[in-house]
Every structure is written in C-alpha cells, then in structure tokens.
Amino acid sequence: MPALRQARVSDHGTIVECVQRWWGDSRTPEQARELSLLLPRLFLQFFSGTSLVLEDGTDIRAFLIGFYAADNATEAYIHFVGVDPKLRGQGMARSLYTAFFQRAAEEGRTVVRAVTSPTNAGSVTFHRAMGFSLESGDSEADGLPVHTDYDGPGQDRVCFYQRIAP
Ligand SMILES: CC(C)(COP(=O)(O)OP(=O)(O)OC[C@H]1O[C@@H](n2cnc3c(N)ncnc32)[C@H](O)[C@@H]1OP(=O)(O)O)[C@@H](O)C(=O)NCCC(=O)NCCS
C-alpha cells in the first residue's frame, strides 16, 4: 500500500494531471479536462490540511480532497476522490476515507457528507460500502433518491451522509 500523507499546495499540478490521465481512457480529453476543473488550486491552497494523498515513491496513486465546514462545527465534506485505475479495487479509497473520518472525528466533526451524480453507479456502490446513507430526494432514478438540479440546471445529485464516532 502506498504511503498516506497530508496533501500539499505543491500537489495541485500533479493531481490535475492525474485526473486528466486517469480519466483519459473512459472520457474524451475534453471531458477529462472538464473534470479536472472541479479541482481548482483553491482546494489545495485552503484545504491541503484536510486533504490526503497515497504516494508510491514520488508518484501520487490516489487522493482525497476534503474539508471541514466553515459554517458549522459539526460537518466535514469529501469533495473529490480519485484512484489510479491500475490500483482500483485494492482498498485505496477505503484507506483514504478511513483516515479522513478519523482525523475529522478527532477535530470534533460528527457528520461527513459527499455527493455524486446519479449516473455514477460505481461511486454510489462505493459510498454505500463505506457506510454512507443516501438522503431522501425530490425524485428517483434507478431506485436512487435524487436531488434534482442540486448543482444547477440539469445537475442532479445523490447526497450521502454518515455519522462518525467522536
Ligand atoms: C470509486 C473509487 C474512488 C473507488 O476506489 P477503490 O480504491 O477502487 O475502492 P476500494 O478498493 O477502497 O473499495 C472500497 C469498497 O467500495 C467498493 N467499490 C469501490 N469501487 C466500486 C465500484 N466501481 N463498483 C462497485 N463497488 C465498488 C469495493 O467493492 C469495496 O467494498 P468492500 O470493502 O465492502 O469490499 C474509484 O473507483 C475511482 O477513482 N473511481 C472514479 C472516480 C469516482 O467515481 N469518484 C467518486 C466521486 S468523486
């Protein structure tokens, strides 16, 4: 298993490259680039302290971008997780989430939230496997509770939450 460490601002460029490369096979280059726009520098600039990477030598193999809510003292949020496609199914994401939960709990956070697209079945199964519940929504797709237009027109989301032990 690669070594776990806190993310650094200087990881930003590498993480963007990882997203473009790791998603390059399953999406067009333009779609992979669009996905990487979900990770502007600000996430590393302001939230590297709560974000994590798994590193093999000097290569990042997986990363988790997350933070603690500024508007309340109880919630933490996982914005983006990515694992090198060659290393999926080996517990990488589980170890990142577990470390994030533990650190968040130590900081007094009691709830972790995340969202995904209703079409991302792998992400829904993964989050369920990690113990998340699905918040009830205003509609349903393939048996999933969906929050219509959650992130803007046409941007439906499935919303996950999980209580973590103090
Ligand atoms: C989803 C993702 C992060 C999972 O990473 P991973 O390292 O392969 O996951 P793990 O090996 O730690 O799996 C943890 C659990 O989730 C399940 N799981 C993970 N990916 C899954 C998938 N695509 N489909 C079904 N189940 C999955 C595993 O079976 C495992 O369950 P178990 O521990 O009960 O056996 C990875 O596939 C990925 O990067 N996907 C593309 C990006 C994405 O969709 N991110 C999430 C939204 S931001």
The ligand as a Gaussian input file, in Angstrom:
#p B3LYP/6-31G(d) Opt

LIG

0 1
 C      -14.804000       4.988000      -6.653000
 C      -13.300000       4.822000      -6.386000
 C      -12.795000       6.056000      -5.671000
 C      -13.095000       3.569000      -5.517000
 O      -11.703000       3.418000      -5.268000
 P      -11.055000       2.000000      -4.908000
 O       -9.726000       2.234000      -4.302000
 O      -11.134000       1.113000      -6.093000
 O      -12.080000       1.464000      -3.802000
 P      -11.750000       0.407000      -2.649000
 O      -10.915000      -0.698000      -3.227000
 O      -11.210000       1.110000      -1.454000
 O      -13.196000      -0.159000      -2.360000
 C      -13.906000       0.071000      -1.138000
 C      -15.258000      -0.605000      -1.249000
 O      -16.067000       0.008000      -2.278000
 C      -16.446000      -0.949000      -3.270000
 N      -16.271000      -0.332000      -4.596000
 C      -15.287000       0.503000      -4.959000
 N      -15.424000       0.874000      -6.249000
 C      -16.526000       0.250000      -6.698000
 C      -17.166000       0.224000      -7.958000
 N      -16.728000       0.924000      -9.010000
 N      -18.275000      -0.521000      -8.079000
 C      -18.735000      -1.247000      -7.033000
 N      -18.157000      -1.249000      -5.792000
 C      -17.063000      -0.527000      -5.643000
 C      -15.467000      -2.102000      -3.102000
 O      -16.044000      -3.319000      -3.510000
 C      -15.160000      -2.073000      -1.632000
 O      -16.166000      -2.726000      -0.899000
 P      -15.770000      -3.750000       0.288000
 O      -14.642000      -3.082000       1.060000
 O      -17.047000      -3.865000       1.040000
 O      -15.326000      -4.976000      -0.405000
 C      -12.505000       4.588000      -7.699000
 O      -13.093000       3.548000      -8.412000
 C      -12.437000       5.817000      -8.589000
 O      -11.480000       6.597000      -8.541000
 N      -13.476000       5.983000      -9.447000
 C      -13.585000       7.113000     -10.326000
 C      -13.815000       8.409000      -9.577000
 C      -15.103000       8.489000      -8.831000
 O      -16.131000       7.988000      -9.257000
 N      -15.023000       9.124000      -7.665000
 C      -16.132000       9.239000      -6.752000
 C      -16.915000      10.504000      -6.952000
 S      -15.973000      11.968000      -6.635000

